Amino acid sequence: MKIYLLRHGETAWNAQGRYLGRTDLPLSEKGRTELVQADFAPDRVYVSPLGRTAETAGILFPDAKQVVIPDFREMDFGVFEGRSWRDMEDFSPYRAWVDGSCRGPIPEGESMAAFSERTCAAFEALVSQTLEAGEKLLTIVAHGGTQMAVLERFALPRRDYFSWRGPLGGGFVLDGSRWREERVLTLLNTVRYTRGERT
């Protein structure tokens, strides 16, 4: 089975370098116009509950049925939501979080461990379900955090969480042939579905 794990297109907060987790922002005008239809056409695409993923999937895969996976929503950044690192240089909760390699709990938000656990559990169930159904393709449009959590846990070659963040409007193609026996995915390729960069 081949798996496409893609990130939504650009929003205004992405362009401004602001933390964007639970806030349901649409794509920006630039984000919409940059995206191009993908070079394959799945029957079904799985998205998070946040509209920016559904909007992206509608452009990339206009004929696909969209299925929402609630636990694919982005990390909850709590009191950091909507702020940039520049805004928080002197904000002690942010400094403590960064000094802890961004892995500790966020006030009024999630820890990386809690976020990764819910995301990976949902992903694991979906991959297993898709394989059991005998399907050869799984297409997901979610978030940068979704990519990082899933691929840190399941992908080969092994990489750190932050090195798995894909580009807006792009992501990773993975081979699932070793999933049943080993619960691992092998990286095949990176892709991007934006104008001038379609691969």
Secondary structure as UniProt FT lines:
FT   STRAND          2..7
FT   HELIX           12..16
FT   HELIX           29..34
FT   STRAND          44..47
FT   HELIX           51..60
FT   TURN            62..63
FT   STRAND          65..68
FT   HELIX           70..72
FT   HELIX           78..80
FT   TURN            81..82
FT   TURN            85..90
FT   HELIX           92..99
FT   TURN            100..102
FT   TURN            107..108
FT   HELIX           112..132
FT   TURN            133..134
FT   STRAND          137..142
FT   HELIX           144..154
FT   STRAND          155..156
FT   HELIX           161..164
FT   TURN            168..169
FT   STRAND          170..175
FT   TURN            177..178
FT   HELIX           179..182
FT   STRAND          185..192
FT   TURN            195..196
//
